[in-house]
Amino acid sequence: MIAGWCWDLIEPYLRRNLLNGGVERPTRKQVLEEFARVWPEVTLTIGVQEPFAGTIRFKWLVRLSGDELAPFLDGPMEWIDGRWGGGKYKVNVHHGLHFVNTKNFKPEGPPRWRDAPALDVNT
């Protein structure tokens, strides 16, 4: 089972994959089969906006995959707040090297992410 908010992000990608593969009108079953095929390779990367030289940049905090996804998907606001506090967060969804979609979250509270180590997204 996948969280509804995440399904809304990934379903257009699944349908696009099927269309690109020659399936003109994918059925629900075909979309679910495509989901089962791609899900093991899906990752979520979470970053937070941080001020930088008069503008903003993203400090990437974590990349989640596999079993790590379930607790986040079940309660993303609580999960983020419990680790890093308040701020403006971006969650990027990838399938392998392909960008799928993005969603923003803004938990309230003090920002505790400032001292968290940054993720090296180039590895």
N, C-alpha and C positions, 0 to 999 in steps of 0.2 A: 504494500500500500504506500502511496506517495501523497504527501501533503498537497491539498488543492492549489495553494499558491504556487507551488513548484511545478505542478502539472501544467498550469497556465503558462509557465515560462518555457517548458520543454515541448509541449504538444505541437506548436507551429514548426519547430525544428524537425520533429518526427515526420510530420506531414510533408514538409519540404523534401526530406530525404526520400520518401516514397515517391513523390512526384518526379524527382530527379532520376529515380530508378525506373521510371516508366509506368508507375501506377497512377492512372489519371484521377481516379476517385477512390482514395483509400477508405476501406471499411474500418469500423471500430476495432475489429479483430486484427487487421493488418497494422494499425497504429499501435496497438498493445504489443504485438509481436516485435515491432520495431523498437518499442520502449525496452522490452526484455533484451534485445540485442545490444542497444547502446548504453543502458544504465550501468553496467559494470565498469564502463570507462568514463563515467561522468564525475567531474570534480567541481567543487564550489570554492572560489577564492574570495576571502573577505578582507576588505580594506576599509580604512577610515580616512575621511578628509582631514588634512592637516594644513594649517597655514604655512606658506613657503614663499619668501621673497615677494610679498605683496599679492600673491595669488594663492591657489591651493594645489595640493598634490595628494595622491593617495599613498598612505602608508599601508602596505599589504601585511596582514597579520597572520593568516593561516590559510592552508589549502586542505580541504576535507574531501575524503573519498571513502567508498565502501561503507563499512559499519560505522564510521565516524559521522556520517550524514544524518542518521536517524534522529539523534537527540536534537540536532540543529533544526531539522525539518519540522519536528513536532512543536517547537516553540522558539522561533528565531529571535524574537525580541528579548525573551527571557535569557536565552543562551548567550546572546551578545552582551547584554547588560551584566550578566553574572561573571563574565570574563573581563570585559573592558570598560564597562560603564557607558555613560552617555556619549553621543556624538552622531555624526552623519556617516553611515556605513553603506558601502556598496558591496553587493554579492554578485560576482560574475560566475555564470554557469558555463562550463566547457565540456565538450565531448572530445576526448583526446586533445588535439591541437585546435579543434574548431570551437570558435566562440558561439554559444547558443543564445544567451540572453543575460539580462542583468536586472536586479531589483535593489531598491534602496530601503534602508531601515534607519529609524531615528529614535533610539531609546533615550529617554530623559535621564538626567542625573549627572553626577560629576564624571568627567572623562578620566578613566583610569588607564587608558590605552597609551598615554604618552611615554611611560617607562617600559612598555612591552617591546620586545625585540621585533624588528621588521623581518618579514619573510623575504628571502631572496627568490623572486619570481623568475629568475633566469635559470634556475636549476630544475 
